[in-house]
Amino acid sequence: MSNDLPDYSVHGHGETTVFLLHGAFGAKEYWRSQTQALTQAGYRVVAWDAPGYGISALPPILNVETAAERCVALIEAVGSGKNVVLGHSMGGMIAQRAFDYAPSRIHGLILSATSAAFGGKGGEWQKAFVRDRVAPLDAGQTIPEYAPKMLRKMMSPSAEGETVDLVISTVSMMREETFRAAIQAVSEFEGRSIIPKMNEYNLPVQCIAGELDLSAAPPPVMEKLALKINNAEYACIMGAGHFAWAEVPHEFNALVLEFLKRRI
């Protein structure tokens, strides 16, 4: 692996490579179920640690744009003839901007619990979003103390099992400086100008929401995004929260595989 790329792993073989981009809370390790399902279906999978995550160094500036630049570099370095980017939450924002930077290298997007914008930089709502999420850290809590409670609130009350435990354990190992930088990065994202380029390229896009994801990426937000993209389709997974791919992995994986088979 090149020293100037974030850490990544490669699994499986196939003409189509699916890049897995974790959210603001995460790392490449929590995609275990998706990696297994995709490789068994004949896809090649590349999962990364975004800049600042895992063993990848935190850059001087972490925002969606700088992360998307590194994502494009990774696709250029290890991509294949067809590349699909599956991004969750912040990863979905990075996926959209990466397409903006390299539309000829990305042949489809799968967007999980994300949006095209966060309402602009510096607004009162955005400031409150950041303040509320870092307040426990400011009060002296550690990430391992804070993360499990925070994540449980973002999931269905009935969410349980190995994949849910994997999310909680993975996020609990995040560095505090990365956590803080990522929250700020998400709050500043503005990507609505990318939609016309998606339409120009007739890009296949799948938008997947969780029915109970009412604060991070509510279903109406994702449905509205899908309606604005000419070649997009929308699915809402009932009974799931923000981490539908971990809460109900079999249902999420089936949606993704069906989309890839039919549209890519």
N, C-alpha and C positions, 0 to 999 in steps of 0.2 A: 504494500500500500504506500502511496506517495505521502511524504511527510507533510505536504501542504494541504492535504485533504483531511476532513474530519474522519474519525474512526468509523468503520463500516464492516459489515459481514456480508458474504455472498453464499447463497444456498441454491441448490437445484440447477437444472439445465432447461433451456428452452429458447425459442426464437424471440419471445417477448419477455422483457424484464420488468418486474413490478418493484418500484422503489417505495419503501415504507418510511414515512416521515412522522415521527412521534409528535405529541403535543407539547405545550409549555411544561406540563408535568409528565416527565417520562424519560425514556431512553430506549435504545434499539432492542433491549432484552425483552420488553413486554409484548413483542409481536409474535410470540411463540406459536400461538394457535393459527394466526394468519399465515405465517411462514410454512407451517406444516401443510395447511390446506392448499396453498398455492403451489408448492413444490410437488405435492402429490398429484395435482392436476396438470403438471407439465410446464409450469412457469418457473422462470429464474427470478430469484428474489434478492434484492439488495436492501438491507436495513441499515440506517445510519444513526450515529449520535450527532445531533446538530451541534454547531459550534458552542462550546461551553458545557456540553453534556458528556457523561461517561468520562472517558479519558481525553476527550477532545478539549483543547484549550479554549478558555473564554476569551473572545476577541476584545479589543479595546471598545468597540461598539457592537452590541448585539441588537439587531433589529431584523425585521422580516426581509429587508432588502439584502443585507450582508449575508444572511443565511441562505437566501435564494441564489446568490452568486456562487456560494460554495456547493449548493445542490447542483447547479448547472455544471460546475467543474467536475463533480462526481459523475454525473451522467455522461459527460464527455469522456471521462477516463475509463469508466467500466460499463457503460450502457451497451445496448445491442441494437439490432435493426429496428425494433419497436420497443418503446419505453412508455410505461404507464406510471404515473405518480399517485400513490394513495397517501393522502395527508389527513391527519386527525387534528382538529382544533387549530393550534398555531401551525402545525404541520400542513394543514389545508391552506392556510394563508401563504406559507412558503411555497407550496405547490403551485398556487395561482401565479405568484410573482416569478417563479422559475419558468413557467410557460411563457410569461411575458418576455423574459430575457432570451429564451431559446425555443421559440414555437416550432421550429422544424425538427427538434429532437424529442419532443414530447407528443405522444400520439393519443393520449387519453388521460383524464383526471378522475380520481375517485375521492370525493370530498366528504369527510366524516365530521359532523358536528362543528361546522366552521361558518364563516361568513365572508362576504366580499369587502367588508369595511367594519371599522369599529366606531364610526361616527366622528372621526376627525381628531386631530392632535390638540391636547391642552384644554379640552372642555371639562366642565365641572363633573359630568357623569364619568368621564374617563379618569379623572383624578380620584374620584370616590372609589372606582373599581380597583385602582392600584392600592389606594390607602387601606381599603377593607381587607385585601388579600395579604398585605405585608404587616398588618397591625399585630397579629400574634407573634411574628418574628421580632418586631420592635419591642414587644412586651417581654421578650426573653425566651419564648418557646423555641425549641430546635425543630428542624425539618422532621425528624422521626417522631416528635411529639405532635406536631401540627398536621402533617400530611394525611394520616389515616382518617382523622375526623373530617378534614376538608373534602377528601375524596369520597367518603361515604355520603356526604350531603349532595354530591353531584351525581350519585348513582340511584338506581331504584332501591327502595327500602328492603326489597327481597334479594338484592344482588349478593351472590355468594359463590364460592367455588375456587378452583385453582387459578383460573385466569384473573379473577378479581383480586385474589391474594397476591398474584404476580404484579399487578399494577401498583398495589399499595406498597409492596416491598421495594419495587424499582424506584418509585417516586421518593420513598423515604431515604434513599441514598443520594438524592440530589444535593449539590452544593448550594448554600444559601445565596451566594452572589449570583449564581445562574438563575435561581428561582426569582430573585428580585428583578434581574435584567429581563427575563422572559415576560414577566407580568407587564413591565413597561413597554416592551416591544409589541405585545398583543394590543395594548391600549392605543397604540399609535398607528395601527395598520389602516391604510386606505387603498383599496384595490379595485374600486368600481370601474376604473378606466380600462381594466384588463378585459372586461366582458366583451366589448366590441371586437377585440382581437380573437377571442375564442370563437365568436360568430364568423369572423372573416375566414378562419381556418376550419370552420365546421367541426370543431373539436368535440369528440364524444365525452360527456361529463356525467358522472353519477353523483348525486347528492343524497347522503344518508343521514337522517336525523333520528334522535331518540325521543319517543313520545313525552317522557318525563324530564327532558333537558330544558328546563324553563328559564334558566338564568344565563347559561353560557352560550348556547346556540339553539334557541327555541325553534321548533318545527316550522312555524310560519316564516321565520327568517330564511331557513334553508329552502323552503318551497318557493319563496319569492325569488331567491337566487336562481333556482332551476328554471323558473318561468322566463327569466331574462336571457338565458343561454339557449340558443336555437336548438342545439343538438344535445340537450341535457334531459335527464330523467330524475325523478324524485321518489324516494322511498322513506317511510317513517316506520321504525321498528317499535311496535307497541310494547309497553311495559318496561322500556329501557330508558336509562338516563343518558348522561354525557358520554359514557364509555360503553356504548352498545356493543362494540366489537369484543369487549371483555365480559360484559354482563350476559350477553346471549351470543357467544361466538359462532355457534353453528348457523344461526339465522343470518348473522352478518356475513359470514363467509359464503353462504349460499347465494346471497344477493350479489356479492362481488364476483364470484365465479360465473354466475349466469350473465352478468353484464360483460365481463371480459370475453366470454365465449360468443356472445351475440354481437358485440359492438366493436371489438378490437381486431 
